[in-house]
Each structure stands twice: as structure tokens, then as C-alpha cells.
Amino acid sequence: MAPAQHYFSEQPDPPSAPRTIRVRLPDVELDLVADAGVFSGRQLDTGTRILLKHAPPPPVEGDLLDLGCGYGPIALTLARRNPARQVWAVDVNERALALVERNAAAAGLSNVTACLPDQLPDPVRFAAIYSNPPIRIGKPALHALLLRWLARLAQDGAAWLVVQRNLGSDSLARWLAEQGYPTRRLHSERGYRILAVDPREP
Ligand SMILES: C[S@@+](CC[C@H](N)C(=O)[O-])C[C@H]1O[C@@H](n2cnc3c(N)ncnc32)[C@H](O)[C@@H]1O
């Protein structure tokens, strides 16, 4: 039997069915192309919208990371809001990465680089990480993923994650704190939490 397809497949099987997603935020308007086989390829995800409306600006100078970028709504919003910064958009889904490149070009955003995790140069550190993380990859993989990228925060950098309460946001916050990443609930809305992972917090 063929393995099940997920939005986090490296090369999704479903035939391409591009679709325009309208991102409408108080300060940013973007029309992005999404596709079958990519997370939330029919509309802007509710959690992503909440993250983009409530997560604060980066706390320090430096590059930004969208961890698990999908077709790029977070990365491209960050790039529009922070035109002088380099935004890294990382995903394992190659169809998603191609969409980010296409969407960045169409929006005239030259400060976005889409790449596979292992392609991101080792020395790069992040002033901030913004993520709607792939909870469905399972707890051990999710934990490893977060530890891998949080270790690359610059001094005084911070991360904001949107996680559904019924998918374990509160236990994830506790686990992050136990790993040495002070984490608090920044915002709660419609069953989603924004977790602020902020080493500057006591
Ligand atoms: C919940 S989706 C969010 C997508 C997009 N940021 C959005 O808001 O629409 C999580 C994304 O993480 C990606 N992902 C899964 N495993 C990953 C890994 N090990 N490294 C980076 N991204 C991964 C998935 O392919 C998926 O696109």
C-alpha cells in the first residue's frame, strides 16, 4: 500500500490545483498561490491569521525564520513588514518551497529565501522565529524540530508559535520551559494559543 500523503510530504502526490489565497490583515494585503498537497491550501489557516495579527515585531536586529512555511503566508507577511531584513522560509515540502518562491516574486519581495532545513547555512542566527509548527508529525519529531531551531535564536531573540489548545499547546509550553526556554501564553483566541518563547522573560 502506498504511504499516506500528508501536508508534510516531501513531494506531494496530489495533482497540482493552484488556488489564490487572499491574506488580508490590518497592515498587509497579499494574494498568494497555494496548492493541493500543501497545508491549508484552500484558505489562510485560522491559527496562522491569529499569529500574524498578535505576534509582536522582532525584538532585536537580524534575520527572521518562518519554521514550516507552507506556501508562505507567515514568511511573506514578515518580509512585507520588515523589508530590510532577510526572511528564511523553511519546509520539507518541496511543492511548498516552490510556491513561496513564486509568491515572493509575484509580491516583489526580494528578501525571502525558501529552502529545505539542511540548506539553511549553519552560521545564520535568528532575531525571531515565527511558526505554525507541524504538530501532526508527532511529539518526538516536533520536540526535536523545536530544539533544533530554537538553539539558533540570536542573543535576546524570541519565538512565537501558534498551537491549538486541543493539540497540546499547554503541555508544549510546559515542556519548552523544562528544556530551558521560558514560555508563556501571549494570546488565546478561538481555541488557539500563541506561545511566546522568550529567553528574556524570567
Ligand atoms: C501547520 S503547517 C504551517 C504552514 C504555513 N506556515 C501556514 O501557516 O499556512 C506546518 C508546516 O511545517 C512543515 N514541516 C513538517 N516537518 C517539517 C520539518 N521537519 N522541518 C520544517 N518544516 C516542516 C509542513 O510541511 C508544513 O508546511
The ligand as an SDF file (V2000), in Angstrom:
LIG
                    3D

 27 29  0  0  0  0  0  0  0  0999 V2000
    0.9180   23.7180   10.2280 C   0  0  0  0  0  0  0  0  0  0  0  0
    1.7880   23.8480    8.7060 S   0  0  0  0  0  0  0  0  0  0  0  0
    2.0070   25.6140    8.5570 C   0  0  0  0  0  0  0  0  0  0  0  0
    2.2360   26.0750    7.1390 C   0  0  0  0  0  0  0  0  0  0  0  0
    2.2590   27.5930    6.9210 C   0  0  0  0  0  0  0  0  0  0  0  0
    3.2550   28.2250    7.7810 N   0  0  0  0  0  0  0  0  0  0  0  0
    0.9030   28.2020    7.1850 C   0  0  0  0  0  0  0  0  0  0  0  0
    0.7660   28.8830    8.1960 O   0  0  0  0  0  0  0  0  0  0  0  0
   -0.0140   28.0070    6.3670 O   0  0  0  0  0  0  0  0  0  0  0  0
    3.4070   23.2330    9.1800 C   0  0  0  0  0  0  0  0  0  0  0  0
    4.4050   23.1190    8.0700 C   0  0  0  0  0  0  0  0  0  0  0  0
    5.5930   22.5050    8.6170 O   0  0  0  0  0  0  0  0  0  0  0  0
    6.1790   21.7190    7.6080 C   0  0  0  0  0  0  0  0  0  0  0  0
    7.1200   20.7420    8.2060 N   0  0  0  0  0  0  0  0  0  0  0  0
    6.8880   19.4600    8.6050 C   0  0  0  0  0  0  0  0  0  0  0  0
    8.0060   18.8970    9.0820 N   0  0  0  0  0  0  0  0  0  0  0  0
    8.9740   19.8470    8.9900 C   0  0  0  0  0  0  0  0  0  0  0  0
   10.3590   19.8620    9.3030 C   0  0  0  0  0  0  0  0  0  0  0  0
   10.9740   18.8020    9.8320 N   0  0  0  0  0  0  0  0  0  0  0  0
   11.0640   20.9840    9.0620 N   0  0  0  0  0  0  0  0  0  0  0  0
   10.4550   22.0690    8.5290 C   0  0  0  0  0  0  0  0  0  0  0  0
    9.1360   22.1120    8.2030 N   0  0  0  0  0  0  0  0  0  0  0  0
    8.4110   21.0110    8.4210 C   0  0  0  0  0  0  0  0  0  0  0  0
    4.9980   21.0940    6.8900 C   0  0  0  0  0  0  0  0  0  0  0  0
    5.3500   20.6100    5.6130 O   0  0  0  0  0  0  0  0  0  0  0  0
    4.0130   22.2690    6.8800 C   0  0  0  0  0  0  0  0  0  0  0  0
    4.1260   23.0210    5.6930 O   0  0  0  0  0  0  0  0  0  0  0  0
  1  2  1  0
  2  3  1  0
  2 10  1  0
  3  4  1  0
  4  5  1  0
  5  6  1  0
  5  7  1  0
  7  8  2  0
  7  9  1  0
 10 11  1  0
 11 12  1  0
 11 26  1  0
 12 13  1  0
 13 14  1  0
 13 24  1  0
 14 15  1  0
 14 23  1  0
 15 16  2  0
 16 17  1  0
 17 18  1  0
 17 23  2  0
 18 19  1  0
 18 20  2  0
 20 21  1  0
 21 22  2  0
 22 23  1  0
 24 25  1  0
 24 26  1  0
 26 27  1  0
M  CHG  2   2   1   9  -1
M  END
$$$$
